[in-house]
Amino acid sequence: MAIWLIVFFLRPKTNSPVADFDYDAGFDDNTLGEVTFKNLSKDFNRSFWDFGDNSTSDQENPTHEYDINRNVTVTLIVYNDNDGIYTC
């Protein structure tokens, strides 16, 4: 006689995060200074910012001081409970 044991591990369904952000520089694009970033992402529990000048942050809504006068690319990466990674 054979006995089969089948076990299912169900994880709660979570939505995939959607990365989005906005910023307020408080000055024109050609001036150095402080920039406040607002994380507008959905369905995330952790975030990582790359400010494009070799500086990073894991705060949800960071403020960053730029001391360079050039164009930079800011990247926001958000994670969900299942460690899904989504970039904006």
N, C-alpha and C positions, 0 to 999 in steps of 0.2 A: 504494500500500500504506500503510495507516495502522497506526501502533503506538500502543497505549494503555498508559499507565503509571498504574497505580493503586497508591497508597501508603496504608497504614493506620498510624496512630500509635496504639498501644495504651498506655494508662496503666494501671498496676497498680490493681486494684480495692481501694479502701479503704472501710472501714465509716464510716458517718456518725457523727460524735461525738454523745454523749449528755451534756448538761450536768447536773451534780448537785453539791451541796456540803453540808457540815455546818459548824457553828461551835461554839466553846466560849468563853463569855463569862467564866466563873469568878466571876460575880457575878449578882445578880438583874437583871431587865430594866429596873428603874428607877434603876440606878446607872451612872455614867459609868466608862469604863475601857477596857482593852485586850481585843480580841476576836481569837481565832485562828481563821482559816478553813481548812477542809480541802477541797480539790478532789477530789471523788469521781467526776468525769467519766470517760467511757470514749472511747477512740479519738480522742484529740485531741493536738495538738502545741504549741498556744499557747493562752493564756487571758488574759482581760481582766476585771478586777473593777471595778465601780462601787459604792462603799460607801454611797451615798445621802446623803452630806454634802459633795458637790463634791470628793471625793478618789477616786483611782483607783489601780490597780496592775496590772502584768502578771506578777507573781510567781505561781507555781503554787499555793502555800499561804501566803498573806500573813497578817501580823498587822497590825491597825489599831487605833489609839487614838481612841475617840470622846470628843469634848468637848462634845457636845450631849445634852440629856436629852429626846429625843422619838423617836417611832417613825421608823425609816428602812427603805427598801426596798433591799436589797442585790441586785445583778444580777451574774451570772457569764455571760460569753460565751466559748465555746470554739470553736476553729477546728481543722480537719483539714488535711492536706497539700494538698488540693484547694481550700483557702480556703472551705470550707463553714462557715457561721456558725450556731450553735445557742445559744439563750439559756435560762437557768434563772432 
